[in-house]
Amino acid sequence: MHKLMTVCALSFVICSTAWSGVVIEMQHSGEGAGAGGATDTIYAQGAMLRMEPAASQADDSTFIFRDDTLYLLDEKKKQAQTISKQDMHELSAQLGDAMKQMEAQLADLPPEQRAMMEKMMKDRMPSGMGKAGPPRRIKTGGSERVGDYSCTVRTMYAGDEKIWEVCSAADAGDAAEALEAFRAMSEFTGSLRESLQQMPFGKMLQLDTPFHAMGELEGFPVRVRMYRNGKLFQEQTLKSVSRRDLDAGMFRVPQGYKVKSLADEAKKDKRRR
């Protein structure tokens, strides 16, 4: 009888479709939020995340992060784009091989033709392409109060230009339970950043949002301010946090969606060429 009860209990845990998680609402204003502002919703459970844009931003993608893979959901087209560490490694290798082939072809050309081809390629590149951006650094400031939370201000700079400012609370109540998921995603995007650096012109590509630097924030961001050319253009503030039983299916790609891998799409483009 005892064994039977144990099996039943385990079956309930394994088969249950609802698990305790955290739901976070972030109110944002400024660019893209509309006159009355907008609310994005974040669902977190263990090391999994789901981020849904406000209803007024229906064209934006919902994204899911789990198992070191990012899924971008296009609800209109019923498809999902996946990006994984393996995708980035494969893309980096493909681009590296393409660059080696190009360099070998250029080396076989007479000096005058090679110089002309190199000039043509350079002229067609967007301004600044191929140049590494200014160094990034995070500066810690003083303490402030945002709503019910006491938080520490940290600012990301690119050279002398302010990129974002975050006030993160070490004691953020239930929101702190989402930190595991955010830090898992931060580690994942750190790996993507390393892969990008190996790609041609990769040094100029930056992942400049606070959620890509969660390991350095020491708390949950209760206020996020984004800057462009040194000027504030968007602000997000923690609106509410609640604990709920979340359907496990919300962290998976919905049935019927066509799933496309970033690396597989790159391979198809290569074959077409």
N, C-alpha and C positions, 0 to 999 in steps of 0.2 A: 504493500500500500504506500509506504514511504517513497519507494522508487517511482511509483506511478505518479505521485504528487510532484516529485522533482522533475520528471519528464514533462508533465503538464505545465509547470511553472516555466521551464526553459523554453518550451514551445511558445508560450505566450509572449515571452521576451523577444524571441527571435522573429516571430511572425507579426508582432504588433506593427501597425503602420503609423502610429503616433508616438513621438518621442519628445521629451522636454527640451525646450530651446528658448531662445531670446529673440524678441522682436523689437527693433529699434527704428524710430522715426526721426529723420533729420529734416528740419525745415530749412529751405534755402531761398535766398533772395538774390537779386541781381540778374546777370545775363542768363537767358534761357528759362528763368523761373516764372515769368509773367508778372503782371502788375500786382497781383495778390500774393505772390510767392508760391512755392510748391513744396510738397513733402515726398521725399524718397523713403522707401522702406527697406530695411535690412533684416534678414533672417539669419540667425547663427545657431549652429548646433555642433558642438565639438569642434572639429577642424574644417567644418563645411560652412559655406556662405552662399546666400542668394541676395542679390541687390536688384530691386525693382525701381524703375524711374517713376516719377509722379505721373498721374493720369494725363496731365497737360503736356507731358513729354512722351507721348505714345510712340514716337518714331525712334526713341532711344532704345537700345537693347537691354533686356534683362540679362544679368550674367550670374552664372553659378560657378563657384570654385569648390572643387573636391578632388581628392586623390592626385594632387599635383597637376591638375588639368583645369583650364579655364574654358567655360562654355558660354558663347555669346548667342543668345536666342533671338531669332527674328520671328516674331509671332505672326506677322503678316504672311511671310513666305513659308512658315512652318518648317524652318530649318535651323540648324545650329552649327556654328563654326567652333572648332576646338583648337586650343593651343596648349601644347604640353612641352615639358622640358625636352623630350625626344624630338618633337617637331623643330624646336629651335636649333638643336644640335645638327639635325639633318639639313636644315636650311643653311646653316653656317657652312657646313661641309660642301653643299652644292654651290653656294656662291663663291667659296674659296676655290673650288675646282674651275668654275667659270672664269674667274679672274686669272688663274694660272694659264688657262687655254688662251685667253685674250693676250696676255703678256707674251706667250710663246709665238702667237701669230704676229704680233707687232715686232718681235725680235727678228723675224724672218724677212721683214720688209727692208728695202734700202733706206738709209738714214733720212733722206728728204721726205719719203712717203711716211715713214714712222713719225717724224716730227709733225707732219701735216695731220695725221690721224689723231695723235695725242692732243693737238690743238683743237681739233673738231670736237673731241670728246669733252675736253675741258670747257669749251664754249657752250656746250649743250647742258652742262650741269647747272642746277639752280645756284644762285648766289650763296656763297658760304659752304657749299657742299664739299665734304672731305676734310673740313676743319673741325677739330675738337672744340666743343663748347667750353665756356669758362668753368673753372672748378666749382663744384657744389660743396656747401658747408651748412651745417645746422648750428644755429646760435641759440643758447638758452637764455631767456629773459627772466622777468619777475613773475610774481603770482597775481592772479586776478580771480574774480568770481563771476561765473556764468550760470545764471539760474540758481539752482541749489548746490552747485558744485564749485569747490575751490580747485583751481587748475594752474598749471605752469605753462607759460608762453614759450614756444620754440619756433624759430623762424628759419626757413630754408632760403639761402642766397645762391645765386649763380654769379660769381664774381661779386660785384657790389649791388646787383639787382635783386630785390626781394621777389621770391617766387610764390611762397605760401607762408602763412602763419597759423599755428595751431595752439589752442589752449587745451592741454590734456590733463585729465583728472586721475590721480592715482586711486582715489576712492570714488568709483563711478557706479556703485551699487550693482544691479543686475547687468548693466552694460559691460562691466568688467569680464563677464563670462563669455563675451564675444571676442575677447582679446586672443584666445587660442586660435580662432579661425583667422582673424586678421593677421596675426603673426605668421601663420602658416602661409597665407597668401603673400605676405611681405618677403618671406624666404624664397617662395616660388618666383616672384618678380625679380628678386635679386639674382637668381640663376638666369632668368631671361636677360637681365642686363649684362651679365657676363658673356652670354652667347652673342648678344648684339655687338659687343665690343670687338668680337672676332670677325664680324662681317665688314665688307667694304663700307666705308663711311659710318660705321657703327658708333664711333666715338661721338658723333654729333647727335645721336639719338638718346634722349633722356626719359626716364620714367619719373616725372616730377609731380606726384601727388603725395599727400601725407600718408596715405594707406600703403605706399610703397616703402615707407620708412618707419613702420610701426615698432620695430625693434628698438628704435632710438627715442621714442616718445615717452616711454615709461608711464603709460596710462591710456585711458580712452579719450579720443579727441571730442570734447564737448562743444568746441567751436572751431571751424575751419574757415580761413580766409584765403582766397586765391587771388594772385596778382598777375597782371600782364603789363609789360613795359613799366613796371614799378607802381602801377595803379590798381586799386582794388576793383575786381569785376564780379566776384561772386562770394557769398558767405553762407555757410551751413552751420546750424546750431542744433544741438540735441533737443528734440521736442518731447519724446516720451520713450520709456523702456518698459517692457512687460515680459513676463514669463508665460509661455504657452506650450501646449502639446502641438508639435509641428508634424505634419504629414511627411514621412520620409521621402515620398515621391517628389516633393517640391525641390529637392536637391539633385534631381535627375532630369535628363532631357525628356520631354513629354513623348509618349508613344505617337508614332506617325510622323515625327519630325525627320527630315533628312539630315544626317550628320556628316559634316565635311571637315576633314583634318587640314590644317594649314600646310603641313608637309606634303600631304597627298595632292592638294591643289597645285602646289609648286611643281610637283613631278608631272602632273598633267600638262601644265603650261610648257614645261621643258620638252615634253614629247611632241606637243603641237608645233613647237619651233623646229 
